[in-house]
Amino acid sequence: MRGEFDDTLHWPFQGELKLSVIHPNIPEDSISEIIFSKKETTAFDKPRLPRNPKGIGYPEFCPLSKLFSGAYLHNDILVCKILAKAY
């Protein structure tokens, strides 16, 4: 998505994204995966529209059954964390 600091960033984004689902009671049971950027993927280009039509996904990041059976939801809240590290 576009942001107010897009003109100060280097494009395309080169680095890694760490996606995490945080367990509310047992931090070591949190689920994390790392995605590395690829120059040839337009999802990492500077957004020209309010929302980039090309995205990236992780369809096998975590089965929904694990989220529901593993107590990741607390008071109907699922905590997700995304860390971006540019190279």
Steps between C-alpha positions, in 0.01 A plus 500: 500500500610856445639688798609850583871407501508313166711771336774457763531122454708301250296302245448221426504382862795267555511305821294265710160496662447300817136404547393389848185396683560565867375253759337705778615275787801301377734724295719205395195347325472802269505414130749678270622477143733718294432612144790637292433767238569439134584786264296345221181489711297816442351468850820661630487801264404847618118512521350710220139448614356524853545123520742302285291257290781242511571351840680211656349226705582207716208258449652231722623728779278343768193275488188671637440196721828573681396858572170389651624194687826654622344789695645767270169686517440681828180703548443468123836669433780354286831685539715513185841659466690593185863608507664639186879503472646676197842407364 
